[in-house]
Amino acid sequence: MKSGYYFLLLTAFVVSCERPLPTISGLDGTKWKNDKNGCNGARQSMSTSLEEQKTKLQGLSETQILQLLGRPDQNELYKRNQKFYYYWIAGPDCSTDSTKLKLGIRFTAMGISKEISFD
């Protein structure tokens, strides 16, 4: 019985320590999530404001990134349990010109976003 109590207490503590989701002006989460691979152009219209405020994404957990941006278009596992999430802003499968742009988020082994890049 005590171990269940301690587990519940530990879980509550960990959840309460998480940073609140930031508000990113110019980002409509629903439109972002519905524009898979950037094919509808919605992500491209939000990319400038997101790039200007990319520091708000640093330090967020994987779960928080998923709440904010949805499932990534691609993900990659790297050495030492690091992960990369990629969100296409102008994807290769639907872009009519040669412009291909993506948002990359690198997570530490602890699942915290460390590096945000636009390639």
Backbone as XML, in Angstrom:
<?xml version="1.0"?>
<chain id="A" units="angstrom">
  <residue number="1" name="MET">
    <atom name="N" x="0.822" y="-1.199" z="0.000"/>
    <atom name="CA" x="0.000" y="0.000" z="0.000"/>
    <atom name="C" x="0.864" y="1.260" z="0.000"/>
  </residue>
  <residue number="2" name="LYS">
    <atom name="N" x="1.936" y="1.252" z="0.807"/>
    <atom name="CA" x="2.792" y="2.425" z="0.865"/>
    <atom name="C" x="3.509" y="2.677" z="-0.464"/>
  </residue>
  <residue number="3" name="SER">
    <atom name="N" x="3.917" y="1.616" z="-1.159"/>
    <atom name="CA" x="4.625" y="1.806" z="-2.422"/>
    <atom name="C" x="3.719" y="2.467" z="-3.460"/>
  </residue>
  <residue number="4" name="GLY">
    <atom name="N" x="2.430" y="2.137" z="-3.455"/>
    <atom name="CA" x="1.475" y="2.775" z="-4.358"/>
    <atom name="C" x="1.321" y="4.254" z="-4.051"/>
  </residue>
  <residue number="5" name="TYR">
    <atom name="N" x="1.316" y="4.572" z="-2.763"/>
    <atom name="CA" x="1.217" y="5.959" z="-2.333"/>
    <atom name="C" x="2.446" y="6.755" z="-2.773"/>
  </residue>
  <residue number="6" name="TYR">
    <atom name="N" x="3.619" y="6.178" z="-2.594"/>
    <atom name="CA" x="4.849" y="6.857" z="-2.986"/>
    <atom name="C" x="4.918" y="7.053" z="-4.501"/>
  </residue>
  <residue number="7" name="PHE">
    <atom name="N" x="4.480" y="6.056" z="-5.239"/>
    <atom name="CA" x="4.459" y="6.167" z="-6.700"/>
    <atom name="C" x="3.530" y="7.299" z="-7.133"/>
  </residue>
  <residue number="8" name="LEU">
    <atom name="N" x="2.353" y="7.375" z="-6.531"/>
    <atom name="CA" x="1.399" y="8.430" z="-6.858"/>
    <atom name="C" x="1.971" y="9.803" z="-6.511"/>
  </residue>
  <residue number="9" name="LEU">
    <atom name="N" x="2.621" y="9.899" z="-5.378"/>
    <atom name="CA" x="3.235" y="11.149" z="-4.952"/>
    <atom name="C" x="4.369" y="11.561" z="-5.898"/>
  </residue>
  <residue number="10" name="LEU">
    <atom name="N" x="5.201" y="10.600" z="-6.290"/>
    <atom name="CA" x="6.296" y="10.870" z="-7.211"/>
    <atom name="C" x="5.771" y="11.317" z="-8.580"/>
  </residue>
  <residue number="11" name="THR">
    <atom name="N" x="4.739" y="10.653" z="-9.056"/>
    <atom name="CA" x="4.135" y="11.018" z="-10.340"/>
    <atom name="C" x="3.577" y="12.437" z="-10.291"/>
  </residue>
  <residue number="12" name="ALA">
    <atom name="N" x="2.889" y="12.777" z="-9.227"/>
    <atom name="CA" x="2.341" y="14.127" z="-9.078"/>
    <atom name="C" x="3.457" y="15.161" z="-9.044"/>
  </residue>
  <residue number="13" name="PHE">
    <atom name="N" x="4.559" y="14.837" z="-8.383"/>
    <atom name="CA" x="5.689" y="15.755" z="-8.300"/>
    <atom name="C" x="6.312" y="15.984" z="-9.670"/>
  </residue>
  <residue number="14" name="VAL">
    <atom name="N" x="6.523" y="14.925" z="-10.425"/>
    <atom name="CA" x="7.144" y="15.038" z="-11.750"/>
    <atom name="C" x="6.252" y="15.847" z="-12.686"/>
  </residue>
  <residue number="15" name="VAL">
    <atom name="N" x="4.967" y="15.594" z="-12.673"/>
    <atom name="CA" x="4.042" y="16.305" z="-13.551"/>
    <atom name="C" x="3.971" y="17.779" z="-13.169"/>
  </residue>
  <residue number="16" name="SER">
    <atom name="N" x="4.016" y="18.079" z="-11.892"/>
    <atom name="CA" x="3.912" y="19.472" z="-11.459"/>
    <atom name="C" x="5.176" y="20.266" z="-11.778"/>
  </residue>
  <residue number="17" name="CYS">
    <atom name="N" x="6.297" y="19.603" z="-11.994"/>
    <atom name="CA" x="7.550" y="20.295" z="-12.302"/>
    <atom name="C" x="7.684" y="20.673" z="-13.763"/>
  </residue>
  <residue number="18" name="GLU">
    <atom name="N" x="6.806" y="20.179" z="-14.613"/>
    <atom name="CA" x="6.897" y="20.453" z="-16.034"/>
    <atom name="C" x="6.518" y="21.906" z="-16.319"/>
  </residue>
  <residue number="19" name="ARG">
    <atom name="N" x="7.250" y="22.525" z="-17.217"/>
    <atom name="CA" x="6.942" y="23.899" z="-17.612"/>
    <atom name="C" x="5.586" y="23.959" z="-18.280"/>
  </residue>
  <residue number="20" name="PRO">
    <atom name="N" x="4.856" y="25.049" z="-18.101"/>
    <atom name="CA" x="3.580" y="25.179" z="-18.820"/>
    <atom name="C" x="3.843" y="25.367" z="-20.313"/>
  </residue>
  <residue number="21" name="LEU">
    <atom name="N" x="2.870" y="24.992" z="-21.121"/>
    <atom name="CA" x="3.009" y="25.171" z="-22.570"/>
    <atom name="C" x="3.108" y="26.660" z="-22.885"/>
  </residue>
  <residue number="22" name="PRO">
    <atom name="N" x="4.069" y="27.050" z="-23.699"/>
    <atom name="CA" x="4.192" y="28.464" z="-24.045"/>
    <atom name="C" x="3.129" y="28.872" z="-25.061"/>
  </residue>
  <residue number="23" name="THR">
    <atom name="N" x="2.854" y="30.142" z="-25.087"/>
    <atom name="CA" x="1.982" y="30.702" z="-26.110"/>
    <atom name="C" x="2.881" y="31.290" z="-27.190"/>
  </residue>
  <residue number="24" name="ILE">
    <atom name="N" x="2.738" y="30.782" z="-28.378"/>
    <atom name="CA" x="3.551" y="31.262" z="-29.503"/>
    <atom name="C" x="2.630" y="32.049" z="-30.422"/>
  </residue>
  <residue number="25" name="SER">
    <atom name="N" x="2.823" y="33.365" z="-30.442"/>
    <atom name="CA" x="1.952" y="34.192" z="-31.273"/>
    <atom name="C" x="2.180" y="33.854" z="-32.750"/>
  </residue>
  <residue number="26" name="GLY">
    <atom name="N" x="1.080" y="33.797" z="-33.474"/>
    <atom name="CA" x="1.165" y="33.476" z="-34.895"/>
    <atom name="C" x="1.104" y="31.986" z="-35.196"/>
  </residue>
  <residue number="27" name="LEU">
    <atom name="N" x="1.044" y="31.151" z="-34.156"/>
    <atom name="CA" x="0.977" y="29.698" z="-34.357"/>
    <atom name="C" x="-0.414" y="29.202" z="-34.003"/>
  </residue>
  <residue number="28" name="ASP">
    <atom name="N" x="-1.091" y="28.631" z="-34.958"/>
    <atom name="CA" x="-2.386" y="27.990" z="-34.741"/>
    <atom name="C" x="-2.119" y="26.489" z="-34.717"/>
  </residue>
  <residue number="29" name="GLY">
    <atom name="N" x="-2.152" y="25.909" z="-33.527"/>
    <atom name="CA" x="-1.804" y="24.505" z="-33.356"/>
    <atom name="C" x="-2.653" y="23.556" z="-34.185"/>
  </residue>
  <residue number="30" name="THR">
    <atom name="N" x="-3.931" y="23.848" z="-34.299"/>
    <atom name="CA" x="-4.825" y="22.977" z="-35.074"/>
    <atom name="C" x="-4.460" y="23.001" z="-36.551"/>
  </residue>
  <residue number="31" name="LYS">
    <atom name="N" x="-4.239" y="24.192" z="-37.091"/>
    <atom name="CA" x="-3.862" y="24.294" z="-38.517"/>
    <atom name="C" x="-2.506" y="23.644" z="-38.755"/>
  </residue>
  <residue number="32" name="TRP">
    <atom name="N" x="-1.566" y="23.839" z="-37.818"/>
    <atom name="CA" x="-0.235" y="23.240" z="-37.940"/>
    <atom name="C" x="-0.350" y="21.714" z="-37.998"/>
  </residue>
  <residue number="33" name="LYS">
    <atom name="N" x="-1.110" y="21.139" z="-37.076"/>
    <atom name="CA" x="-1.253" y="19.685" z="-37.004"/>
    <atom name="C" x="-1.963" y="19.120" z="-38.221"/>
  </residue>
  <residue number="34" name="ASN">
    <atom name="N" x="-2.916" y="19.865" z="-38.772"/>
    <atom name="CA" x="-3.674" y="19.386" z="-39.933"/>
    <atom name="C" x="-2.929" y="19.540" z="-41.256"/>
  </residue>
  <residue number="35" name="ASP">
    <atom name="N" x="-1.832" y="20.292" z="-41.260"/>
    <atom name="CA" x="-1.048" y="20.499" z="-42.483"/>
    <atom name="C" x="0.111" y="19.503" z="-42.526"/>
  </residue>
  <residue number="36" name="LYS">
    <atom name="N" x="-0.211" y="18.244" z="-42.652"/>
    <atom name="CA" x="0.796" y="17.183" z="-42.658"/>
    <atom name="C" x="1.784" y="17.392" z="-43.802"/>
  </residue>
  <residue number="37" name="ASN">
    <atom name="N" x="3.067" y="17.302" z="-43.505"/>
    <atom name="CA" x="4.158" y="17.482" z="-44.469"/>
    <atom name="C" x="4.196" y="18.870" z="-45.110"/>
  </residue>
  <residue number="38" name="GLY">
    <atom name="N" x="3.416" y="19.812" z="-44.587"/>
    <atom name="CA" x="3.433" y="21.174" z="-45.112"/>
    <atom name="C" x="2.808" y="21.319" z="-46.484"/>
  </residue>
  <residue number="39" name="CYS">
    <atom name="N" x="1.955" y="20.408" z="-46.864"/>
    <atom name="CA" x="1.403" y="20.408" z="-48.222"/>
    <atom name="C" x="0.324" y="21.466" z="-48.452"/>
  </residue>
  <residue number="40" name="ASN">
    <atom name="N" x="-0.342" y="21.929" z="-47.401"/>
    <atom name="CA" x="-1.428" y="22.902" z="-47.582"/>
    <atom name="C" x="-0.957" y="24.344" z="-47.480"/>
  </residue>
  <residue number="41" name="GLY">
    <atom name="N" x="0.275" y="24.567" z="-47.068"/>
    <atom name="CA" x="0.806" y="25.924" z="-46.976"/>
    <atom name="C" x="0.555" y="26.617" z="-45.645"/>
  </residue>
  <residue number="42" name="ALA">
    <atom name="N" x="-0.199" y="25.992" z="-44.757"/>
    <atom name="CA" x="-0.485" y="26.617" z="-43.461"/>
    <atom name="C" x="0.780" y="26.738" z="-42.616"/>
  </residue>
  <residue number="43" name="ARG">
    <atom name="N" x="1.596" y="25.709" z="-42.612"/>
    <atom name="CA" x="2.834" y="25.749" z="-41.827"/>
    <atom name="C" x="3.779" y="26.818" z="-42.342"/>
  </residue>
  <residue number="44" name="GLN">
    <atom name="N" x="3.816" y="26.981" z="-43.649"/>
    <atom name="CA" x="4.722" y="27.969" z="-44.231"/>
    <atom name="C" x="4.335" y="29.377" z="-43.793"/>
  </residue>
  <residue number="45" name="SER">
    <atom name="N" x="3.033" y="29.645" z="-43.678"/>
    <atom name="CA" x="2.593" y="30.978" z="-43.256"/>
    <atom name="C" x="2.906" y="31.229" z="-41.779"/>
  </residue>
  <residue number="46" name="MET">
    <atom name="N" x="3.086" y="30.185" z="-40.982"/>
    <atom name="CA" x="3.393" y="30.330" z="-39.554"/>
    <atom name="C" x="4.880" y="30.199" z="-39.247"/>
  </residue>
  <residue number="47" name="SER">
    <atom name="N" x="5.675" y="29.809" z="-40.224"/>
    <atom name="CA" x="7.078" y="29.479" z="-39.967"/>
    <atom name="C" x="7.913" y="30.665" z="-39.507"/>
  </residue>
  <residue number="48" name="THR">
    <atom name="N" x="7.644" y="31.851" z="-40.034"/>
    <atom name="CA" x="8.438" y="33.025" z="-39.660"/>
    <atom name="C" x="8.261" y="33.353" z="-38.182"/>
  </residue>
  <residue number="49" name="SER">
    <atom name="N" x="7.013" y="33.387" z="-37.723"/>
    <atom name="CA" x="6.787" y="33.706" z="-36.309"/>
    <atom name="C" x="7.307" y="32.594" z="-35.413"/>
  </residue>
  <residue number="50" name="LEU">
    <atom name="N" x="7.229" y="31.352" z="-35.853"/>
    <atom name="CA" x="7.751" y="30.240" z="-35.063"/>
    <atom name="C" x="9.274" y="30.307" z="-34.980"/>
  </residue>
  <residue number="51" name="GLU">
    <atom name="N" x="9.918" y="30.663" z="-36.078"/>
    <atom name="CA" x="11.379" y="30.775" z="-36.078"/>
    <atom name="C" x="11.841" y="31.913" z="-35.163"/>
  </residue>
  <residue number="52" name="GLU">
    <atom name="N" x="11.098" y="33.006" z="-35.142"/>
    <atom name="CA" x="11.452" y="34.133" z="-34.275"/>
    <atom name="C" x="11.304" y="33.784" z="-32.791"/>
  </residue>
  <residue number="53" name="GLN">
    <atom name="N" x="10.423" y="32.848" z="-32.487"/>
    <atom name="CA" x="10.140" y="32.494" z="-31.093"/>
    <atom name="C" x="10.595" y="31.076" z="-30.743"/>
  </residue>
  <residue number="54" name="LYS">
    <atom name="N" x="11.549" y="30.553" z="-31.498"/>
    <atom name="CA" x="11.958" y="29.162" z="-31.326"/>
    <atom name="C" x="12.532" y="28.870" z="-29.945"/>
  </residue>
  <residue number="55" name="THR">
    <atom name="N" x="13.041" y="29.871" z="-29.252"/>
    <atom name="CA" x="13.583" y="29.633" z="-27.910"/>
    <atom name="C" x="12.494" y="29.201" z="-26.930"/>
  </residue>
  <residue number="56" name="LYS">
    <atom name="N" x="11.238" y="29.503" z="-27.244"/>
    <atom name="CA" x="10.135" y="29.067" z="-26.384"/>
    <atom name="C" x="9.951" y="27.556" z="-26.430"/>
  </residue>
  <residue number="57" name="LEU">
    <atom name="N" x="10.471" y="26.913" z="-27.479"/>
    <atom name="CA" x="10.363" y="25.457" z="-27.604"/>
    <atom name="C" x="11.470" y="24.727" z="-26.844"/>
  </residue>
  <residue number="58" name="GLN">
    <atom name="N" x="12.570" y="25.432" z="-26.561"/>
    <atom name="CA" x="13.685" y="24.797" z="-25.852"/>
    <atom name="C" x="13.300" y="24.545" z="-24.399"/>
  </residue>
  <residue number="59" name="GLY">
    <atom name="N" x="13.669" y="23.363" z="-23.928"/>
    <atom name="CA" x="13.382" y="22.996" z="-22.548"/>
    <atom name="C" x="12.041" y="22.340" z="-22.341"/>
  </residue>
  <residue number="60" name="LEU">
    <atom name="N" x="11.253" y="22.202" z="-23.410"/>
    <atom name="CA" x="9.962" y="21.514" z="-23.291"/>
    <atom name="C" x="10.177" y="20.012" z="-23.394"/>
  </residue>
  <residue number="61" name="SER">
    <atom name="N" x="9.294" y="19.262" z="-22.783"/>
    <atom name="CA" x="9.380" y="17.803" z="-22.863"/>
    <atom name="C" x="8.819" y="17.322" z="-24.195"/>
  </residue>
  <residue number="62" name="GLU">
    <atom name="N" x="9.094" y="16.067" z="-24.510"/>
    <atom name="CA" x="8.550" y="15.464" z="-25.734"/>
    <atom name="C" x="7.034" y="15.549" z="-25.751"/>
  </residue>
  <residue number="63" name="THR">
    <atom name="N" x="6.425" y="15.269" z="-24.609"/>
    <atom name="CA" x="4.970" y="15.298" z="-24.498"/>
    <atom name="C" x="4.434" y="16.695" z="-24.788"/>
  </residue>
  <residue number="64" name="GLN">
    <atom name="N" x="5.102" y="17.707" z="-24.287"/>
    <atom name="CA" x="4.657" y="19.074" z="-24.520"/>
    <atom name="C" x="4.806" y="19.470" z="-25.990"/>
  </residue>
  <residue number="65" name="ILE">
    <atom name="N" x="5.885" y="19.043" z="-26.621"/>
    <atom name="CA" x="6.064" y="19.319" z="-28.054"/>
    <atom name="C" x="4.951" y="18.644" z="-28.847"/>
  </residue>
  <residue number="66" name="LEU">
    <atom name="N" x="4.612" y="17.418" z="-28.482"/>
    <atom name="CA" x="3.531" y="16.710" z="-29.168"/>
    <atom name="C" x="2.192" y="17.412" z="-28.960"/>
  </residue>
  <residue number="67" name="GLN">
    <atom name="N" x="1.957" y="17.960" z="-27.779"/>
    <atom name="CA" x="0.723" y="18.706" z="-27.528"/>
    <atom name="C" x="0.676" y="19.976" z="-28.374"/>
  </residue>
  <residue number="68" name="LEU">
    <atom name="N" x="1.812" y="20.618" z="-28.511"/>
    <atom name="CA" x="1.874" y="21.895" z="-29.207"/>
    <atom name="C" x="1.874" y="21.744" z="-30.727"/>
  </residue>
  <residue number="69" name="LEU">
    <atom name="N" x="2.689" y="20.810" z="-31.253"/>
    <atom name="CA" x="2.881" y="20.682" z="-32.698"/>
    <atom name="C" x="2.323" y="19.398" z="-33.303"/>
  </residue>
  <residue number="70" name="GLY">
    <atom name="N" x="1.906" y="18.465" z="-32.478"/>
    <atom name="CA" x="1.397" y="17.196" z="-32.991"/>
    <atom name="C" x="2.521" y="16.217" z="-33.291"/>
  </residue>
  <residue number="71" name="ARG">
    <atom name="N" x="2.153" y="15.098" z="-33.881"/>
    <atom name="CA" x="3.145" y="14.070" z="-34.221"/>
    <atom name="C" x="4.070" y="14.583" z="-35.321"/>
  </residue>
  <residue number="72" name="PRO">
    <atom name="N" x="5.360" y="14.267" z="-35.215"/>
    <atom name="CA" x="6.297" y="14.738" z="-36.248"/>
    <atom name="C" x="6.092" y="13.998" z="-37.562"/>
  </residue>
  <residue number="73" name="ASP">
    <atom name="N" x="6.497" y="14.633" z="-38.650"/>
    <atom name="CA" x="6.436" y="14.004" z="-39.966"/>
    <atom name="C" x="7.511" y="12.930" z="-40.094"/>
  </residue>
  <residue number="74" name="GLN">
    <atom name="N" x="8.626" y="13.136" z="-39.419"/>
    <atom name="CA" x="9.714" y="12.148" z="-39.372"/>
    <atom name="C" x="10.326" y="12.205" z="-37.984"/>
  </residue>
  <residue number="75" name="ASN">
    <atom name="N" x="10.855" y="11.082" z="-37.555"/>
    <atom name="CA" x="11.653" y="11.093" z="-36.334"/>
    <atom name="C" x="12.856" y="10.202" z="-36.523"/>
  </residue>
  <residue number="76" name="GLU">
    <atom name="N" x="13.876" y="10.468" z="-35.730"/>
    <atom name="CA" x="15.138" y="9.757" z="-35.883"/>
    <atom name="C" x="15.708" y="9.482" z="-34.497"/>
  </residue>
  <residue number="77" name="LEU">
    <atom name="N" x="16.135" y="8.254" z="-34.286"/>
    <atom name="CA" x="16.838" y="7.916" z="-33.056"/>
    <atom name="C" x="18.323" y="8.052" z="-33.320"/>
  </residue>
  <residue number="78" name="TYR">
    <atom name="N" x="19.030" y="8.618" z="-32.362"/>
    <atom name="CA" x="20.448" y="8.880" z="-32.528"/>
    <atom name="C" x="21.189" y="8.232" z="-31.371"/>
  </residue>
  <residue number="79" name="LYS">
    <atom name="N" x="22.497" y="8.299" z="-31.408"/>
    <atom name="CA" x="23.288" y="7.671" z="-30.358"/>
    <atom name="C" x="22.999" y="8.311" z="-28.997"/>
  </residue>
  <residue number="80" name="ARG">
    <atom name="N" x="23.253" y="7.545" z="-27.971"/>
    <atom name="CA" x="23.028" y="7.966" z="-26.582"/>
    <atom name="C" x="21.584" y="8.367" z="-26.306"/>
  </residue>
  <residue number="81" name="ASN">
    <atom name="N" x="20.655" y="7.673" z="-26.929"/>
    <atom name="CA" x="19.216" y="7.851" z="-26.722"/>
    <atom name="C" x="18.687" y="9.237" z="-27.059"/>
  </residue>
  <residue number="82" name="GLN">
    <atom name="N" x="19.381" y="9.961" z="-27.900"/>
    <atom name="CA" x="18.858" y="11.241" z="-28.355"/>
    <atom name="C" x="17.837" y="10.982" z="-29.457"/>
  </residue>
  <residue number="83" name="LYS">
    <atom name="N" x="16.881" y="11.887" z="-29.598"/>
    <atom name="CA" x="15.863" y="11.786" z="-30.639"/>
    <atom name="C" x="15.803" y="13.098" z="-31.396"/>
  </residue>
  <residue number="84" name="PHE">
    <atom name="N" x="15.399" y="12.991" z="-32.642"/>
    <atom name="CA" x="15.142" y="14.161" z="-33.462"/>
    <atom name="C" x="13.719" y="14.056" z="-33.992"/>
  </residue>
  <residue number="85" name="TYR">
    <atom name="N" x="12.971" y="15.129" z="-33.902"/>
    <atom name="CA" x="11.655" y="15.234" z="-34.522"/>
    <atom name="C" x="11.789" y="16.218" z="-35.672"/>
  </residue>
  <residue number="86" name="TYR">
    <atom name="N" x="11.181" y="15.888" z="-36.815"/>
    <atom name="CA" x="11.198" y="16.768" z="-37.967"/>
    <atom name="C" x="9.770" y="17.055" z="-38.412"/>
  </residue>
  <residue number="87" name="TYR">
    <atom name="N" x="9.491" y="18.337" z="-38.600"/>
    <atom name="CA" x="8.201" y="18.794" z="-39.108"/>
    <atom name="C" x="8.466" y="19.525" z="-40.420"/>
  </residue>
  <residue number="88" name="TRP">
    <atom name="N" x="7.915" y="18.999" z="-41.513"/>
    <atom name="CA" x="8.110" y="19.643" z="-42.810"/>
    <atom name="C" x="7.271" y="20.903" z="-42.882"/>
  </residue>
  <residue number="89" name="ILE">
    <atom name="N" x="7.897" y="21.983" z="-43.287"/>
    <atom name="CA" x="7.190" y="23.240" z="-43.515"/>
    <atom name="C" x="6.834" y="23.341" z="-44.993"/>
  </residue>
  <residue number="90" name="ALA">
    <atom name="N" x="7.749" y="22.953" z="-45.841"/>
    <atom name="CA" x="7.517" y="22.802" z="-47.275"/>
    <atom name="C" x="8.137" y="21.456" z="-47.633"/>
  </residue>
  <residue number="91" name="GLY">
    <atom name="N" x="7.314" y="20.429" z="-47.640"/>
    <atom name="CA" x="7.806" y="19.067" z="-47.781"/>
    <atom name="C" x="8.226" y="18.684" z="-49.188"/>
  </residue>
  <residue number="92" name="PRO">
    <atom name="N" x="9.071" y="17.667" z="-49.293"/>
    <atom name="CA" x="9.569" y="17.229" z="-50.605"/>
    <atom name="C" x="8.505" y="16.538" z="-51.449"/>
  </residue>
  <residue number="93" name="ASP">
    <atom name="N" x="7.488" y="15.961" z="-50.807"/>
    <atom name="CA" x="6.474" y="15.224" z="-51.560"/>
    <atom name="C" x="5.406" y="16.128" z="-52.161"/>
  </residue>
  <residue number="94" name="CYS">
    <atom name="N" x="5.289" y="17.345" z="-51.642"/>
    <atom name="CA" x="4.201" y="18.193" z="-52.119"/>
    <atom name="C" x="4.652" y="19.576" z="-52.552"/>
  </residue>
  <residue number="95" name="SER">
    <atom name="N" x="5.915" y="19.876" z="-52.426"/>
    <atom name="CA" x="6.423" y="21.188" z="-52.816"/>
    <atom name="C" x="6.532" y="21.259" z="-54.339"/>
  </residue>
  <residue number="96" name="THR">
    <atom name="N" x="5.987" y="22.331" z="-54.900"/>
    <atom name="CA" x="6.018" y="22.472" z="-56.354"/>
    <atom name="C" x="7.334" y="23.065" z="-56.848"/>
  </residue>
  <residue number="97" name="ASP">
    <atom name="N" x="8.020" y="23.778" z="-55.967"/>
    <atom name="CA" x="9.321" y="24.316" z="-56.368"/>
    <atom name="C" x="10.425" y="23.546" z="-55.643"/>
  </residue>
  <residue number="98" name="SER">
    <atom name="N" x="11.628" y="24.024" z="-55.755"/>
    <atom name="CA" x="12.752" y="23.301" z="-55.170"/>
    <atom name="C" x="12.958" y="23.617" z="-53.688"/>
  </residue>
  <residue number="99" name="THR">
    <atom name="N" x="12.099" y="24.462" z="-53.107"/>
    <atom name="CA" x="12.242" y="24.839" z="-51.711"/>
    <atom name="C" x="11.744" y="23.723" z="-50.804"/>
  </residue>
  <residue number="100" name="LYS">
    <atom name="N" x="12.626" y="23.255" z="-49.961"/>
    <atom name="CA" x="12.270" y="22.259" z="-48.965"/>
    <atom name="C" x="12.740" y="22.816" z="-47.633"/>
  </residue>
  <residue number="101" name="LEU">
    <atom name="N" x="11.819" y="22.960" z="-46.697"/>
    <atom name="CA" x="12.141" y="23.553" z="-45.404"/>
    <atom name="C" x="11.530" y="22.697" z="-44.310"/>
  </residue>
  <residue number="102" name="LYS">
    <atom name="N" x="12.318" y="22.460" z="-43.234"/>
    <atom name="CA" x="11.779" y="21.670" z="-42.133"/>
    <atom name="C" x="12.250" y="22.228" z="-40.795"/>
  </residue>
  <residue number="103" name="LEU">
    <atom name="N" x="11.441" y="21.977" z="-39.790"/>
    <atom name="CA" x="11.752" y="22.321" z="-38.414"/>
    <atom name="C" x="12.312" y="21.068" z="-37.761"/>
  </residue>
  <residue number="104" name="GLY">
    <atom name="N" x="13.479" y="21.169" z="-37.167"/>
    <atom name="CA" x="14.100" y="20.039" z="-36.478"/>
    <atom name="C" x="14.201" y="20.313" z="-34.986"/>
  </residue>
  <residue number="105" name="ILE">
    <atom name="N" x="13.832" y="19.336" z="-34.184"/>
    <atom name="CA" x="13.917" y="19.462" z="-32.728"/>
    <atom name="C" x="14.733" y="18.291" z="-32.203"/>
  </residue>
  <residue number="106" name="ARG">
    <atom name="N" x="15.817" y="18.596" z="-31.493"/>
    <atom name="CA" x="16.662" y="17.559" z="-30.904"/>
    <atom name="C" x="16.318" y="17.424" z="-29.429"/>
  </residue>
  <residue number="107" name="PHE">
    <atom name="N" x="16.100" y="16.177" z="-29.005"/>
    <atom name="CA" x="15.786" y="15.879" z="-27.613"/>
    <atom name="C" x="16.964" y="15.179" z="-26.952"/>
  </residue>
  <residue number="108" name="THR">
    <atom name="N" x="17.178" y="15.478" z="-25.698"/>
    <atom name="CA" x="18.203" y="14.791" z="-24.922"/>
    <atom name="C" x="17.693" y="13.400" z="-24.561"/>
  </residue>
  <residue number="109" name="ALA">
    <atom name="N" x="18.554" y="12.611" z="-23.935"/>
    <atom name="CA" x="18.158" y="11.274" z="-23.489"/>
    <atom name="C" x="17.043" y="11.336" z="-22.453"/>
  </residue>
  <residue number="110" name="MET">
    <atom name="N" x="16.897" y="12.478" z="-21.783"/>
    <atom name="CA" x="15.845" y="12.657" z="-20.785"/>
    <atom name="C" x="14.530" y="13.131" z="-21.404"/>
  </residue>
  <residue number="111" name="GLY">
    <atom name="N" x="14.501" y="13.328" z="-22.731"/>
    <atom name="CA" x="13.275" y="13.726" z="-23.421"/>
    <atom name="C" x="12.981" y="15.212" z="-23.351"/>
  </residue>
  <residue number="112" name="ILE">
    <atom name="N" x="14.014" y="16.028" z="-23.201"/>
    <atom name="CA" x="13.858" y="17.475" z="-23.139"/>
    <atom name="C" x="14.422" y="18.085" z="-24.423"/>
  </residue>
  <residue number="113" name="SER">
    <atom name="N" x="13.665" y="19.005" z="-25.027"/>
    <atom name="CA" x="14.135" y="19.625" z="-26.275"/>
    <atom name="C" x="15.330" y="20.522" z="-25.984"/>
  </residue>
  <residue number="114" name="LYS">
    <atom name="N" x="16.376" y="20.305" z="-26.756"/>
    <atom name="CA" x="17.626" y="21.012" z="-26.514"/>
    <atom name="C" x="17.991" y="21.955" z="-27.652"/>
  </residue>
  <residue number="115" name="GLU">
    <atom name="N" x="17.698" y="21.558" z="-28.867"/>
    <atom name="CA" x="18.122" y="22.336" z="-30.027"/>
    <atom name="C" x="16.969" y="22.424" z="-31.028"/>
  </residue>
  <residue number="116" name="ILE">
    <atom name="N" x="16.713" y="23.623" z="-31.515"/>
    <atom name="CA" x="15.660" y="23.875" z="-32.491"/>
    <atom name="C" x="16.329" y="24.449" z="-33.735"/>
  </residue>
  <residue number="117" name="SER">
    <atom name="N" x="16.064" y="23.846" z="-34.891"/>
    <atom name="CA" x="16.697" y="24.344" z="-36.115"/>
    <atom name="C" x="15.697" y="24.379" z="-37.266"/>
  </residue>
  <residue number="118" name="PHE">
    <atom name="N" x="15.941" y="25.307" z="-38.173"/>
    <atom name="CA" x="15.172" y="25.402" z="-39.404"/>
    <atom name="C" x="16.148" y="25.159" z="-40.542"/>
  </residue>
  <residue number="119" name="ASP">
    <atom name="N" x="15.956" y="24.089" z="-41.286"/>
    <atom name="CA" x="16.846" y="23.729" z="-42.389"/>
    <atom name="C" x="16.120" y="23.837" z="-43.715"/>
  </residue>
</chain>
